[in-house]
């Protein structure tokens, strides 16, 4: 499986969610599924 995001990018995306940004906006902006987000989390 090909990785599309680096560890630094993943941490940045998770940090956005912690800061209160709306999850649907994060998912759309970074082109990830909710399953991927929760797996990273």
Protein Blocks (a to p, Z undefined) as FASTA:
>chain_A
ZZfbdfklmmmmmmmmmnopafklmmmmnopafklmmmmZZ
